[in-house]
Amino acid sequence: MKTLPRCFILAVVLATVGMAGAATAADSSAAGTTLTPDQLKWKPSTRVAGLETADIIGDSTKGAYTLRVKFPANFKMQAHSHPEDRSYTIISGVWYVGWGKKLDESVLKPLPAGSFYTEPANVPHFVATKGEPAVIQITGTGATAVSFVDPAHAPKK
């Protein structure tokens, strides 16, 4: 018997959450959820200093979610992982991603606005922006977290 791909299952879960009207800062009705860019409520990231996040739908601390993250120009995030599978869409700017246990700029792959990629759970990777900021949209099923390969790179509390 064939099993369904994880991305398909995640899409069905997220569609179900969306139909339930669990959106934040959005216009919800029986027809679904709509959200325009000016309705996003940006706030400082609680996980990584210098970033801003906006919840789109769901709750990344306990279930299916979609959120946006603003990264400033010339930002580098050292090798880290997340406990859940994720999918990413680049909304604006150019986003650079690479996989491995140490940030290596020579393997960063540039992803311009409109690009999409997936990130398996617990796989170390690193990200960067260069001369311009970037906004990305992340979809996953939490609870999410950031685990740095080298604990010295983790934000100080």
Helices and strands as residue ranges (DSSP letters): H 6-19, E 27-29, E 32-34, G 37-39, E 43-44, E 52-58, E 64-71, E 76-81, E 86-92, E 94-99, G 105-107, E 109-112, E 116-119, E 125-128, E 134-141, E 147-148, G 151-153
